Amino acid sequence: MARLSVIVPVYNVEAYLDECLDSLAAQTFGDIEIVCVNDGSTDSSRSILAEHARRDGRIKVVDKPNGGLSSARNAGMEAATSEYLCFLDSDDRYLPNACQRIVEELDASFAELLCFGGLALPRSASYPWLEEVFSPRDVLYEAFEPALLLSEATKPLAVRLSLRRDFALRENIHFDESVRYGEDQVFAFAVFPRSRRTLLISDKLYEYRIARGDSLVNRMLANPARMLREHVAMERRILDDWKRMGILERYSDLQLAWIVELVLFDAMRLSDVDCAAIFSLASETLLVEWDLGRIEKADVGLGTRLALLCAKRGRPPRGLWRKALMSLYYVDKRGVLGLLRRLFMGPRKAHG
């Protein structure tokens, strides 16, 4: 049995699949199982898989009808047999030492979950937020803490996570196939609270191809109001899961802060009409879990609390009040110096 299963979902990626599989063939650590899930491809992806499987006996091809990314990843997890699991999207690549470092770190730490860094390609198209989320620090968590989801660079991409297969089986870890957009966020909020020991490392092991022009991500970015409605639906899935786990009440402050980060702050960038609609949707769909008094007492920053209260009271911010509220929230996230830097120096440029 191989030490590490690399799960590669494949759907109509003939232009990138060779590079992806070549990056696995070039790994410095060879004791891997490569589980390629052909998710009903209609281009030449299946024949490319067949050719690579002919050359490399470590490749296992699983064929299934098209069901989407989450469905393909779940099929790969079911077919995997190794001690450790990880995910590589078929238009991306691993750095040559990726598998070696994953196995070394999981062996040494006895962690159930590992998060590592990555690089965005092409470098010229990267931007500060992406550079930040791809740059975790070196730290070991002996138990779940809110910082893992609020302040550490662990989200939103599941491809930077590796987990023990026995952990996945014990906790029935899988991707929510009903979520078509934001499945990685839902997955992160499912696995981090369930992990008893979580390791973050700063090693950049993953090469992530910035979304292509026809991607779902880019289509969502072109319609911010629609994207935020999807964010509300995504967060509803997360809240329901945390209720099933019995941890929502204990970590209410985390979830309240996350609702502002995921939904309300970006809603304040929209027109008055769209902002009001998103605030109302968030109140009706998400904030129903808490009464006004609980939100007033939440251990969150001032800007965060005020945004939540505006939504709960049905009073979406307008005009100068909205700008002030966005500044207060930015202070919550970055501090006063961070706000001043943004106001007077502009957004930071991407590294590299």
N, C-alpha and C positions, 0 to 999 in steps of 0.2 A: 504494500500500500504506500502510495506517495505521501509525502509530508504535507503538501499544500495543493489544494484544488483552486485553479484560476477559472472563474466562471465568465464566459464571454458570450453575451447575447448578440445575435447576428440578425439584422434585417436590412436588406438592400443597401449594403455598404461595400459594393464591389470596388469602389475607388480607394478605399482605405484599409481593407481587410488584410491584404498582404503585409502592409507595414505593421499592423497590430500583431499578427501571428509571428512575423519575423522578430519582433521585439521579445517575444516569449522564447523563440528558438535561441536567442542570443543571451539568455539569462546565465549568470555565473553560478546559479544553483539549479541543478538539473532534476532533483527529485520532486517533480511537480506533475500534477494531472491537469490537463487543459480541457475543460468541459465547454464545448462550443454548442450553443443552442440556436439552431436555425429556426427562426420564428416565422416560417412561411415566406421566405424571401422569394421574390419573383424575378430578380436579376441573376447575375452569375455568381452570387455569393456562395451558393451551395456547392458549385463545382470548384470554387477556390478552396473551400473547406475540405473537400474530398482530396484535392491535390496535396494540401498540407498534411492531412491525416496519413496519406500514403507515405510521405517522407518522414513523419514524426509519429511514432507509435504512442506517444503520450497524449495525443489528441483524441478525444472522444466526442463524436458528433451526435447530438440529440435533435431529431426533427420533430416539429410540432406545428399545428396551424397557427396562423398569426393571432397573437393575443396581447401584444404590447410588451413593453420593457419589463414591467413587474412580473408578468406571467413567464417571460423567458428566464428571468433571474431565478424565480421560484423553481422552474423546471431544472435549472442548473444545480441549485442547492439540493434538490431531491436526488439528482444523479451523482453528485459528488461523494467521494468515499474517503477523502483525506482527513487528517487531524485538524487542519486549518482551512478556512475558506476566504477567498477574496474575489473582487469583481474588477473586470477590465472591459470597458466599452469598446466596441469593435472599430470605432473610428479614432481611438486613442492608442497610447503605447505605454509600456513599462520601461523605466530606465534599466540598464543591464543588471544592476545589483538589487532590484526591487524584491524579488522572491527570496533572495538570501537574507536581506535585512528583515523582512517580515518574519521569517522562520526564526532567525536569531533572536529577535526581540520578544517574540511570543514564548520561545523556549526559556529565555533567561528571566522573564518577568512573571510568568505564570498568569498573565493577564487573560481575560476572556475576550477583550475587545481592544483593538489597536487602531489608532488613527495616525496617518503619516502625511507628509507634505507633497506638494506637486508643483508643476510648472505649466503655465498657460502658453499655448502655441497658436499662431505665431506670436513671438514676444512683442512685436510692434503693435499688436492689437489688444494686448492686455491692459488692465486698468486697476486702480488702487484697491477697490473692494476685492477683486479676484486675487490679487497678490496677497492680501491680508488673510483671506480664508484658506489659502493654500500654504500658510506658514504657521503651523502649530509649534508650540514650544515643547521642550522635553519635560514631561511631568507624569507621575504615576498617581492615580486616584485609587485608594483602597476601598472606596465605596462611592455610590452615586452622590454627586453634589450639583446644585443648580448651575454652578459656574461652567460645568461641562457643556451645557446647552446655551448659556447666555453670554459668556465672555471668552471661552476658549475657541480657537479656530478649528472647530470640528464639523461644521455644517457648510453647505447643504449636500455635498456630493458623497454618495455611498461608495463610490469607487476608491475613496481614500480610507476605507475601513476594511479590516480583516478581523475575523472572529473564529473562535474555536467551534468546531462542528458540534461537539457535545453541548456547548452552551446554546447553540441554535436549536438543537433537538430538545433540550431541557425546557427552554422557554418558548418553544414553538415559534421561532423567529421566521418571519417571511415578509415579503413585500405585499402591500395592500393592492390587489389587482383592480379594485374599484376606483383607484386614484389614477387619473390619466396625466395630471400635471402636478408636480410637487411630491412625487412618490419618495424621493430621497429625503425630504424633510420629515415626512411621516415615519419613514424607516429610522431616522436618527432619533426621533422622540420615542420610538419603541425600544431600540437596543440599548441606548445609554442608561436609562433608569433600571434596566434589567441586569446589566452587567455588574458583577460583584467586584471586579478589578479591571480598571481601564488605563491603558497606556497611550500617551501621546508622544510622538517623536518628531523632531524637526527635519529629519531626512526627507529630501524631495525625491520621491520614487516614481511619480506618475507624470506622464505628459498628456495634458488635457487639450483637446482641440476645441478652440473657441467656437461656439455654436454657428453652424452654417446658416446661410441666408434663408433657407426654406424650413428651418427647424421650428418645432413647437415653441421653444423658448423665445425665439425672435418674433414669432407671431404674437405671443403674449405681450412682449415688451412694446409692440406697436399699438397695443390697446390696453393701457394701464388700468382702466376701470374694470375691464373684463378679467385681467390678471388678478386684481385684488378680490374680486368675487370668488375666483378659484382659490385664493389664499384663505378666504373665510371657510370655504368648504374643506380645505386641507386641515385647518386648525380644528374644525368640528370633529374630524376623524381622530385627531390627536387627543382632544378632550375626552372623547368616548373611550379611547383605549386606556387613558390614565384613570378614568372612573372604573373600568373593568379591573385594572391593577390595584385599585383602592388607594391611589396616591394623590389624587387630584387635590383634595382638601389640604394635605400636607404641603404641597408645592404650588398653592394657589398664586403666591407672589410671582413665582417663575412664569407661570402661564399668563398672568396679567401683563407682565412686562413684555412677554413674547407677542401678545396680541397687538400691542402698540408697535413693536418693531416690525412685525409681519404685515400689519394691515393699516393701522390708524395713521402712522407717520407718513407713509406714502400716499394715503388718501388726502392728506392736507396739501399735497402738490397738485391736486386735480382742481377742476372748476368747482364753483360753489355747489352746483347741482349734483355733480358726481361725488364730491366729498360728502355731502349730506346723505346721499344714497348709501355709500359704503359705511358711514358711521351708523346709520340706521340698521343696516344688515348685520353689522358686527354686534350691535346691541341686542337684536332679536335672536341671533343665532349663537353667539358666544357668551356675551355677558349675562345671559340668563342664569348662568351658573353661580353668580354672586349678586347679593343685594347691595344697595348703595352704601350702607354702613361698612360692609366688608371692604369695598373698594376704597373708601375714605381712609381706612386703617391699613391699607396694603403697605408693606415695606418696600416701596419703590421710590424712584426719584420724583421730584416735584413735577417736572414736565410730563412724565409717564402717568402719574396719578391724575393730573388735570385733563389729559387727553382721554383717559378712561371715563372720568366723570362727565365730560362733554358728551361722549357717546351714550353713557347710561342715562343721562338726563334728557337726551334727545335735542341737544343744543350744539350742533356742529360748529366749529370755530370759523369765523369769517374775517376778512380784511386784515387789519393790523394785529388783531388778537391771534389770528392764525399764525402769522409770522413770528409773533412773540412766543407762542406755544411751541412752534418748531424749534426755536432757539433754545427754549428751556429744555426740551427733550434732548437736543444735541449736547447740552451741558451734562445731562444725565449720562450720556454715552461716552463723551470725550472730555468732560471737564471744561472749565472756563477757558483755559489756555487753548484747548482744542477748538472751541467756538471762535475765539479771536483769530486763531490761525486760519480757520476756514473763511472768516469774513474778510481778512486783510491779505491773505496769501492765495486764496482759492483752493480748490481740491488738490490733494497731493497727486503728483504724477506717478504712473506705474513704475515699478522698479525695472532696471535693466535697460 
